[in-house]
Amino acid sequence: MTQLLASEYERVFKRKKTIVGILIYCFALAFECFFLYQMDVSFYDPEQAVPLNSINSAPFFLRELGVFLHFILIPMFVVDSFNGEYSSGALRLVLIRPQKRVNVLLAKWIVQASIFFMIMIFTWLVGTIFGRMLMPHAEETSFYQTESMDAVGGLLYTLKFYAIAFLIVVAVIGLCSLISMIMPNPILAYAGTVVVLVGGIYIHDVFDYLFVPSDSIFAVLGEFQASFYVSLFLIIAASCMMNMGIWKKKQWMG
């Protein structure tokens, strides 16, 4: 398994799209710093503005960057890993080696999840340091539908915010990998992912987090919503099982 993971990391970071995508994200993160510093305000949702301070700044980085992750970076990386490798023939070279198919699939999931985990950690660190150094100092603050909290409480809230955001990222990775297995080429796989993410808001309001994650996370941290967590874990579980079933049955060598 270790060799599979190393091989998958090597293939992922040899692609120009991976390096370019990460650089674009870093540029977008730098622009977000500039934007929030200039505006000194952000939003819980389209109707509710909130002044930024040294404690509460970090979660607001995902308001715009979360959309970039869901609709550009995740589809770019995941479609390349699943559909792109199949279309180019690279996947055949991996599967002819003496290892279980399931292990190859697990390696792909682990690598994709770990890349975006590090991206989330990096974003959280930048947002936290940015808030402490450049935003107006505050002894305490409050978030959407929460009581006032000090710096430690704000840090814990922010960690919970990013943890939920990462679970949503895992769900999007699962959906994107599933669509990549079903669609015959990378362009259709990317388009299909976008359609599914946007279409979720028309199925039920609970799936809003697939489109604009930050608004939903603020709401669920302010007031517990069982439907949010149930739907999120159902997406992760269902996409994993369907991915596994298709992966085992599909004739990848054809």
C-alpha positions in Angstrom: 0.0 0.0 0.0 2.9 2.4 0.8 4.3 1.9 -2.7 0.8 2.6 -4.2 0.5 5.8 -2.3 4.0 6.9 -3.3 3.2 6.1 -6.9 -0.1 8.0 -6.8 1.6 11.1 -5.2 4.3 11.0 -7.8 1.7 10.9 -10.7 -0.4 13.6 -9.2 2.5 16.1 -8.7 4.0 15.3 -12.1 0.9 16.8 -13.7 1.3 20.5 -14.6 -2.4 21.0 -13.7 -1.7 20.1 -10.1 1.1 22.6 -9.7 -0.8 25.3 -11.6 -3.9 24.7 -9.6 -2.1 25.0 -6.3 -0.4 28.2 -7.4 -3.7 29.7 -8.5 -5.2 28.8 -5.1 -2.3 30.5 -3.4 -2.8 33.6 -5.5 -6.5 33.5 -4.7 -5.7 33.1 -1.0 -3.4 36.2 -1.2 -6.1 38.2 -2.9 -8.5 37.1 -0.2 -6.2 38.5 2.4 -5.9 41.8 0.5 -9.7 41.9 0.0 -10.6 41.3 3.6 -8.0 43.7 4.8 -9.4 46.4 2.6 -13.1 45.7 3.4 -12.6 44.9 7.1 -16.0 43.1 6.8 -17.5 39.9 5.5 -20.8 38.0 5.5 -22.5 35.1 7.3 -24.9 35.0 4.4 -26.0 37.5 1.7 -28.1 39.4 4.2 -25.9 39.5 7.3 -22.6 41.4 7.4 -20.1 41.1 10.2 -17.1 43.2 11.1 -13.8 41.2 11.1 -11.4 41.2 14.1 -8.4 39.3 15.3 -10.5 36.3 16.5 -13.1 35.7 13.9 -11.3 36.3 10.5 -10.2 32.7 9.6 -13.6 31.1 8.7 -14.4 33.9 6.3 -11.6 32.9 4.0 -13.7 29.9 2.9 -16.6 32.1 1.8 -15.2 32.6 -1.7 -12.4 30.1 -1.6 -14.8 27.3 -0.8 -16.6 27.9 -4.1 -13.2 27.8 -5.9 -12.3 24.5 -4.2 -15.7 22.9 -5.0 -16.0 24.0 -8.6 -12.5 24.3 -9.9 -9.7 22.7 -7.8 -11.5 19.4 -6.6 -12.9 18.6 -10.1 -9.6 19.4 -11.7 -7.6 17.1 -9.5 -10.1 14.3 -9.1 -11.2 14.1 -12.7 -7.5 13.9 -13.7 -6.9 11.2 -11.2 -9.8 9.0 -12.3 -11.1 9.8 -15.7 -7.9 11.5 -17.1 -5.7 8.6 -16.2 -8.1 6.2 -17.8 -8.4 8.3 -21.0 -4.6 8.7 -21.3 -3.9 5.0 -20.6 -1.9 5.7 -17.5 -4.4 3.7 -15.4 -3.8 0.6 -17.4 -0.1 0.7 -16.5 -1.0 0.9 -12.8 -3.6 -1.9 -12.9 -1.4 -4.4 -14.8 0.8 -4.6 -11.7 0.1 -7.4 -9.1 -2.0 -5.5 -6.6 -5.6 -5.5 -5.6 -7.9 -3.1 -7.5 -9.4 -1.9 -4.3 -6.0 -0.8 -3.0 -5.5 1.3 -6.1 -8.9 3.0 -5.4 -8.1 3.5 -1.8 -4.7 5.0 -2.7 -6.4 7.5 -5.0 -8.9 8.5 -2.3 -6.3 8.9 0.4 -4.0 11.0 -1.8 -6.8 13.3 -3.0 -8.2 13.7 0.6 -4.7 14.3 2.0 -3.9 17.0 -0.6 -7.1 18.9 0.2 -6.5 18.4 4.0 -3.2 20.1 3.7 -4.8 22.9 1.6 -7.4 23.4 4.4 -4.7 23.4 7.1 -2.7 26.0 5.1 -5.8 28.2 4.6 -6.7 28.0 8.3 -3.1 28.9 9.3 -3.0 31.9 6.9 -6.5 33.0 8.0 -5.6 32.7 11.7 -2.2 34.5 11.4 -3.8 37.2 9.2 -6.5 37.9 11.7 -4.0 38.1 14.7 -1.6 40.4 12.8 -3.7 42.6 10.6 -7.3 42.7 11.8 -8.5 45.0 14.7 -7.7 43.4 18.1 -10.6 41.9 20.0 -10.7 40.4 23.5 -13.9 38.5 22.6 -16.2 38.0 19.7 -19.3 36.1 18.6 -20.2 34.2 15.5 -23.5 33.5 13.8 -26.1 32.6 16.6 -23.4 32.0 19.2 -22.6 33.5 22.6 -19.6 35.8 23.0 -16.3 33.9 23.3 -12.7 34.7 24.0 -9.7 34.0 21.8 -9.5 30.3 22.9 -13.2 29.8 22.2 -12.8 31.5 18.9 -9.9 29.2 18.0 -12.0 26.1 18.9 -14.9 27.4 16.8 -12.6 28.0 13.9 -11.2 24.5 14.1 -14.7 23.0 14.1 -15.6 25.2 11.1 -12.6 23.9 9.1 -13.2 20.3 10.2 -16.8 20.4 8.9 -15.5 22.1 5.7 -13.1 19.3 5.2 -15.9 16.7 5.6 -17.8 18.6 2.9 -14.7 18.5 0.7 -14.5 14.7 1.2 -18.2 14.4 0.1 -17.4 16.5 -3.0 -14.4 14.3 -3.8 -16.6 11.2 -3.5 -19.2 12.6 -5.8 -16.6 13.8 -8.3 -14.8 10.5 -8.4 -18.1 8.7 -8.9 -19.1 10.9 -11.8 -15.6 10.5 -13.3 -16.0 6.7 -13.3 -19.4 7.0 -15.0 -18.7 9.7 -17.6 -16.7 8.6 -20.8 -14.2 11.6 -20.9 -12.8 14.3 -18.6 -14.8 17.2 -20.0 -18.1 15.4 -19.5 -16.9 14.4 -16.0 -16.1 17.9 -15.1 -19.4 19.2 -16.5 -21.3 16.5 -14.7 -19.7 17.4 -11.4 -20.7 21.0 -11.7 -24.3 20.0 -12.6 -24.5 17.8 -9.6 -23.1 20.4 -7.2 -25.4 23.1 -8.5 -28.4 20.7 -8.8 -28.2 19.9 -5.1 -29.7 23.2 -4.1 -32.7 22.5 -6.3 -33.2 19.0 -4.7 -33.4 20.3 -1.1 -32.1 23.3 0.9 -30.0 20.9 3.0 -27.6 20.4 0.1 -26.7 24.1 0.0 -23.3 23.2 1.4 -22.4 21.6 -1.9 -22.6 25.1 -3.5 -21.7 27.6 -0.8 -20.2 25.7 2.1 -19.4 28.6 4.5 -23.0 29.8 4.8 -24.2 26.3 5.8 -21.4 25.7 8.2 -22.1 29.0 10.1 -25.7 28.0 10.3 -25.1 24.5 11.6 -22.6 25.7 14.2 -25.0 28.3 15.4 -27.9 25.8 15.7 -27.6 22.0 15.5 -29.2 20.6 12.4 -29.4 16.8 12.3 -30.4 16.8 8.6 -27.1 18.5 7.7 -25.0 15.8 9.3 -27.2 13.0 8.1 -27.2 14.1 4.5 -23.4 14.8 4.6 -22.5 11.3 5.9 -25.0 9.7 3.5 -23.3 11.3 0.6 -19.9 10.2 1.8 -21.1 6.6 2.5 -23.2 6.2 -0.6 -20.5 7.7 -3.0 -17.9 5.4 -1.4 -20.0 2.2 -1.8 -21.0 3.1 -5.4 -17.4 4.0 -6.3 -16.2 0.7 -4.9 -18.9 -1.3 -6.8 -18.2 0.5 -10.2 -14.4 0.3 -9.7 -14.5 -3.5 -9.2 -16.8 -4.2 -12.2 -15.6 -1.7 -14.8 -13.3 -3.0 -17.4 -10.5 -0.5 -16.9 -8.1 -2.5 -19.0 -10.3 -2.2 -22.1 
